[in-house]
Amino acid sequence: MRVVSLFSGAGGFDLGFVQAGHEVIWATDYNKDCAATYHHNIGNHFVLDDIRNIPTSQIPECDIVIGGFPCQGFSQANRNRDIKDERNTLYREFVRVVNDKQPSYFVAENVRGLLSIDKGEAIKTIINDFQSIGYKVSYRLFNAADFGVPQNRFRVIIIGIRNDIFQGTFPFPQPTHSQKPSLITPNKWVTISEALESIPEPEEEHDLLNHIYSKYKVTDRNFIGHRKTDPHKPSPTILAKDTGGNVTTQHPKNHRRMSVRESAIIQTFPLDFEFKGSMGSQYRQIGNAVAVKFALKIGEEFRKIEKSELILRDKKTLLAV
Ligand SMILES: C[S@@+](CC[C@H](N)C(=O)[O-])C[C@H]1O[C@@H](n2cnc3c(N)ncnc32)[C@H](O)[C@@H]1O
């Protein structure tokens, strides 16, 4: 399917869809480091601008609009969550594009905190907005660890299907991994140590990208980013911070923080994906991203829909003959 991507960041969401076999034809973000990373790794269909300045006429026709609208305003890590936070209203830009372009589908990704903001009123408002422009909307909370991502990362996925397109609800992907494997989820969660076991120390000889030694000393002050990492579990959520210092997760051996490369591995970016910009910016791009492997799973469900749509279309053609 032809995909338009909003709030594209470094392109984690987009890369998962590309890996699933879709074509991302247009992407945008107003951050120049994201633009540099995206251009270098994914493609030159990226427009560097504030979405509020982009008229919909400049956005191509597409089958799906995807986007992780900015989450900091919604995030549970942000104590001043407020529905009037300006960053929360950016999702309205997402609504505008969907309304004007009328794609068959849209997928929006957000943090778990979205479900509890204003005692659940924010998600109701968002759903009403999309319903009022002609979409059936469903949403579900997922943990990326349940799909083989070596990280506990809870994210809400909101799916919209244009009313005339598809009967029934979206077949959300089924978890493949769990803490205790069962017949339904046969695989055990991937731990942070398993994910990083073949990665050399940054000061050893290596040819990995974005893998340089950080002099940052680890102090266990029980702040996010200072907590000890349990090597036997999936990584804690890789976070992004707007300003100030980083909130980087400790390496599973707890002797230093993870490098940019190691954080990217935990977010399931491929090893040849190179991040641009300052080190702080690189960590932020990674913390903001949709885990690539999780995005791939969602993308795969759309591939299945696409194939069944084609079969349906073929049958109609046959009947017409
Ligand atoms: C949660 S991140 C999206 C990450 C992306 N989905 C990925 O998987 O890599 C949100 C992005 O929205 C961008 N952003 C925030 N406000 C924006 C605006 N007004 N116009 C364009 N981009 C904006 C930020 O620069 C950030 O990269």
The ligand as an ORCA input file, in Angstrom:
! r2SCAN-3c Opt
* xyz 0 1
  C       7.022     10.404     18.727
  S       8.033     11.165     17.525
  C       7.676     10.147     16.128
  C       8.671      9.052     15.899
  C       8.434      8.234     14.645
  N       7.077      7.765     14.536
  C       9.379      7.039     14.559
  O       8.897      5.896     14.618
  O      10.602      7.229     14.450
  C       7.168     12.650     17.166
  C       7.847     13.540     16.116
  O       6.993     14.652     15.869
  C       7.805     15.728     15.461
  N       7.028     16.978     15.588
  C       6.573     17.575     16.714
  N       5.861     18.672     16.431
  C       5.858     18.789     15.089
  C       5.298     19.722     14.191
  N       4.585     20.778     14.624
  N       5.485     19.536     12.859
  C       6.206     18.481     12.409
  N       6.778     17.551     13.218
  C       6.589     17.704     14.541
  C       9.002     15.649     16.394
  O      10.127     16.298     15.815
  C       9.180     14.131     16.538
  O      10.189     13.648     15.682
*
